[in-house]
Amino acid sequence: MSAEAVYNRIPVLRAERGVSRKDLAAALGVHYQTIGYLERGEYSPSLFLALRIAEYFEVPLEVVFSLKPFPRLGSEVK
């Protein structure tokens, strides 16, 4: 990852809610491949898109995005 990497929990949030990449993309008005690029960290969203994603999932922005990797689920937070 580059020094400007943005990490996200989009796949986790989609899985929890049973939302496909295509459904999320349609709701956000982007191509479904954009969601894949975001999830893999190959693309950093604009602030506008990041806020729309957080709004879609009804969570604060920092629940979806971080500048540091998120801890693995089930791992101890230090």
N, CA, C and O of each residue as an XYZ file, in Angstrom:
312
protein
N       0.832     -1.184      0.000
C       0.000      0.000      0.000
C       0.874      1.243      0.000
O       1.997      1.223      0.504
N       0.366      2.300     -0.554
C       1.100      3.557     -0.590
C       0.990      4.265      0.752
O       0.217      3.861      1.621
N       1.766      5.315      0.907
C       1.727      6.097      2.135
C       0.368      6.771      2.313
O       0.013      7.177      3.420
N      -0.386      6.889      1.233
C      -1.697      7.533      1.296
C      -2.834      6.513      1.246
O      -3.917      6.817      0.744
N      -2.600      5.328      1.754
C      -3.614      4.281      1.732
C      -4.795      4.649      2.628
O      -4.625      5.217      3.707
N      -5.983      4.316      2.160
C      -7.201      4.483      2.940
C      -7.809      3.096      3.079
O      -8.110      2.439      2.082
N      -7.987      2.659      4.305
C      -8.543      1.333      4.586
C     -10.046      1.469      4.800
O     -10.537      2.523      5.203
N     -10.766      0.385      4.522
C     -12.223      0.459      4.685
C     -12.813     -0.869      5.129
O     -12.187     -1.925      5.035
N     -14.020     -0.774      5.609
C     -14.793     -1.941      6.038
C     -16.003     -2.161      5.139
O     -16.998     -2.741      5.575
N     -15.935     -1.718      3.927
C     -17.082     -1.859      3.031
C     -17.494     -3.323      2.868
O     -18.688     -3.612      2.940
N     -16.557     -4.271      2.650
C     -17.003     -5.662      2.489
C     -17.712     -6.208      3.730
O     -18.676     -6.965      3.617
N     -17.233     -5.823      4.907
C     -17.855     -6.283      6.155
C     -19.265     -5.710      6.279
O     -20.208     -6.429      6.608
N     -19.397     -4.434      6.020
C     -20.712     -3.799      6.109
C     -21.680     -4.367      5.073
O     -22.858     -4.569      5.366
N     -21.187     -4.623      3.870
C     -22.057     -5.222      2.841
C     -22.514     -6.605      3.271
O     -23.688     -6.951      3.139
N     -21.564     -7.407      3.794
C     -21.900     -8.778      4.205
C     -22.912     -8.772      5.344
O     -23.863     -9.553      5.334
N     -22.715     -7.904      6.315
C     -23.647     -7.817      7.453
C     -25.066     -7.499      7.004
O     -26.039     -7.964      7.598
N     -25.166     -6.708      5.957
C     -26.482     -6.245      5.512
C     -27.001     -6.978      4.278
O     -28.105     -6.701      3.809
N     -26.214     -7.906      3.755
C     -26.645     -8.668      2.585
C     -26.782     -7.818      1.335
O     -27.691     -8.027      0.532
N     -25.876     -6.858      1.169
C     -25.914     -5.942      0.024
C     -24.831     -6.352     -0.970
O     -23.670     -6.520     -0.595
N     -25.206     -6.511     -2.225
C     -24.229     -6.865     -3.254
C     -23.471     -5.615     -3.697
O     -23.886     -4.488     -3.426
N     -22.355     -5.841     -4.382
C     -21.606     -4.709     -4.945
C     -22.481     -3.932     -5.914
O     -22.468     -2.701     -5.926
N     -23.237     -4.651     -6.721
C     -24.096     -3.990     -7.710
C     -25.175     -3.154     -7.034
O     -25.463     -2.040     -7.473
N     -25.777     -3.684     -5.964
C     -26.814     -2.933     -5.256
C     -26.243     -1.677     -4.614
O     -26.852     -0.610     -4.683
N     -25.073     -1.801     -3.990
C     -24.442     -0.643     -3.366
C     -24.078      0.385     -4.437
O     -24.314      1.581     -4.260
N     -23.512     -0.075     -5.530
C     -23.132      0.831     -6.613
C     -24.353      1.583     -7.150
O     -24.298      2.791     -7.376
N     -25.441      0.861     -7.349
C     -26.659      1.497     -7.860
C     -27.164      2.557     -6.885
O     -27.583      3.636     -7.307
N     -27.129      2.262     -5.599
C     -27.594      3.221     -4.590
C     -26.721      4.476     -4.550
O     -27.197      5.569     -4.246
N     -25.434      4.299     -4.861
C     -24.491      5.418     -4.806
C     -24.311      6.121     -6.144
O     -23.722      7.201     -6.208
N     -24.819      5.510     -7.215
C     -24.673      6.104     -8.540
C     -23.281      5.952     -9.125
O     -22.806      6.822     -9.855
N     -22.616      4.820     -8.793
C     -21.291      4.545     -9.343
C     -21.315      3.181    -10.029
O     -22.270      2.422     -9.861
N     -20.291      2.866    -10.788
C     -20.185      1.570    -11.443
C     -19.849      0.513    -10.384
O     -19.120      0.803     -9.435
N     -20.368     -0.695    -10.536
C     -20.126     -1.728     -9.524
C     -18.648     -2.057     -9.373
O     -18.213     -2.468     -8.298
N     -17.861     -1.878    -10.453
C     -16.423     -2.143    -10.342
C     -15.745     -1.147     -9.400
O     -14.731     -1.466     -8.779
N     -16.302      0.047     -9.297
C     -15.757      1.042     -8.370
C     -15.804      0.517     -6.943
O     -14.879      0.747     -6.165
N     -16.870     -0.181     -6.599
C     -16.986     -0.752     -5.257
C     -15.879     -1.784     -5.041
O     -15.271     -1.823     -3.972
N     -15.620     -2.604     -6.031
C     -14.537     -3.580     -5.932
C     -13.186     -2.909     -5.759
O     -12.374     -3.345     -4.943
N     -12.940     -1.846     -6.523
C     -11.673     -1.108     -6.391
C     -11.538     -0.522     -4.995
O     -10.463     -0.574     -4.397
N     -12.616      0.030     -4.477
C     -12.597      0.580     -3.117
C     -12.286     -0.506     -2.098
O     -11.427     -0.331     -1.234
N     -12.984     -1.622     -2.204
C     -12.811     -2.711     -1.233
C     -11.391     -3.258     -1.221
O     -10.873     -3.621     -0.166
N     -10.768     -3.316     -2.378
C      -9.401     -3.844     -2.466
C      -8.335     -2.789     -2.175
O      -7.145     -3.101     -2.160
N      -8.750     -1.551     -1.945
C      -7.804     -0.490     -1.664
C      -7.078      0.007     -2.898
O      -6.020      0.627     -2.790
N      -7.633     -0.259     -4.065
C      -7.019      0.177     -5.314
C      -7.462      1.590     -5.697
O      -6.937      2.183     -6.640
N      -8.422      2.113     -4.963
C      -8.980      3.426     -5.259
C      -9.418      4.047     -3.948
O     -10.083      3.396     -3.141
N      -9.053      5.302     -3.728
C      -9.513      6.040     -2.552
C     -10.686      6.920     -2.971
O     -10.605      7.631     -3.973
N     -11.765      6.874     -2.215
C     -12.948      7.629     -2.610
C     -12.765      9.129     -2.391
O     -11.957      9.559     -1.568
N     -13.521      9.900     -3.134
C     -13.603     11.332     -2.853
C     -14.282     11.490     -1.497
O     -14.929     10.564     -1.008
N     -14.136     12.638     -0.908
C     -14.811     12.896      0.368
C     -16.316     12.750      0.200
O     -16.988     12.191      1.067
N     -16.841     13.243     -0.898
C     -18.278     13.144     -1.166
C     -18.733     11.696     -1.198
O     -19.730     11.342     -0.569
N     -18.003     10.849     -1.934
C     -18.375      9.440     -2.034
C     -18.221      8.743     -0.684
O     -19.070      7.935     -0.307
N     -17.160      9.041      0.039
C     -16.962      8.434      1.361
C     -18.120      8.777      2.293
O     -18.619      7.909      3.010
N     -18.544     10.019      2.286
C     -19.667     10.433      3.134
C     -20.961      9.755      2.705
O     -21.779      9.384      3.546
N     -21.146      9.594      1.407
C     -22.362      8.912      0.915
C     -22.370      7.444      1.317
O     -23.424      6.897      1.642
N     -21.199      6.798      1.299
C     -21.116      5.392      1.708
C     -21.463      5.269      3.189
O     -22.245      4.399      3.570
N     -20.892      6.127      4.021
C     -21.196      6.103      5.452
C     -22.685      6.362      5.690
O     -23.309      5.704      6.523
N     -23.239      7.306      4.967
C     -24.662      7.612      5.092
C     -25.516      6.411      4.675
O     -26.506      6.088      5.330
N     -25.128      5.759      3.588
C     -25.870      4.582      3.114
C     -25.945      3.515      4.204
O     -27.002      2.930      4.439
N     -24.806      3.266      4.871
C     -24.771      2.242      5.910
C     -25.230      2.765      7.275
O     -25.295      2.009      8.244
N     -25.545      4.054      7.342
C     -26.033      4.698      8.563
C     -25.061      4.538      9.726
O     -25.447      4.194     10.843
N     -23.775      4.802      9.427
C     -22.717      4.740     10.436
C     -21.813      5.964     10.271
O     -21.791      6.581      9.206
N     -21.066      6.316     11.325
C     -20.112      7.424     11.180
C     -19.014      7.073     10.171
O     -18.698      5.901      9.965
N     -18.454      8.081      9.561
C     -17.423      7.903      8.542
C     -16.271      7.037      9.040
O     -15.774      6.185      8.304
N     -15.842      7.250     10.285
C     -14.699      6.511     10.810
C     -14.992      5.027     11.057
O     -14.065      4.254     11.296
N     -16.240      4.624     11.005
C     -16.579      3.206     11.084
C     -16.270      2.529      9.743
O     -15.950      1.341      9.702
N     -16.366      3.281      8.662
C     -16.144      2.737      7.320
C     -14.696      2.899      6.876
O     -14.119      1.980      6.294
N     -14.108      4.054      7.144
C     -12.778      4.380      6.622
C     -11.784      4.709      7.721
O     -12.147      5.229      8.776
N     -10.500      4.390      7.449
C      -9.428      4.674      8.395
C      -8.112      4.844      7.637
O      -7.936      4.304      6.545
N      -7.206      5.591      8.225
C      -5.860      5.721      7.661
C      -4.955      4.590      8.127
O      -3.866      4.400      7.585
N      -5.405      3.831      9.140
C      -4.659      2.676      9.649
C      -5.482      1.422      9.388
O      -6.711      1.487      9.360
N      -4.824      0.280      9.196
C      -5.591     -0.957      8.989
C      -6.506     -1.235     10.175
O      -6.134     -1.002     11.325
N      -7.686     -1.728      9.889
C      -8.616     -2.125     10.944
C      -8.114     -3.435     11.545
O      -7.560     -4.260     10.819
N      -8.292     -3.648     12.845
C      -7.911     -4.940     13.433
C      -8.798     -6.042     12.855
O      -9.961     -5.819     12.517
N      -8.228     -7.209     12.755
C      -9.019     -8.353     12.275
C     -10.120     -8.657     13.267
O      -9.928     -8.521     14.475
N     -11.257     -9.062     12.772
C     -12.362     -9.420     13.668
C     -11.930    -10.552     14.578
O     -11.323    -11.526     14.133
N     -12.241    -10.419     15.832
C     -11.884    -11.455     16.802
C     -10.490    -11.291     17.375
O     -10.090    -12.049     18.259
N      -9.738    -10.303     16.879
C      -8.399    -10.101     17.420
C      -8.473     -9.108     18.568
O      -9.372     -8.269     18.632
N      -7.524     -9.220     19.459
C      -7.488     -8.366     20.637
C      -7.017     -6.978     20.235
O      -6.032     -6.834     19.511
N      -7.728     -5.948     20.712
C      -7.348     -4.570     20.440
C      -6.338     -4.143     21.488
O      -6.559     -4.329     22.685
N      -5.220     -3.566     21.036
C      -4.167     -3.140     21.968
C      -4.141     -1.649     22.109
O      -3.319     -1.114     22.853
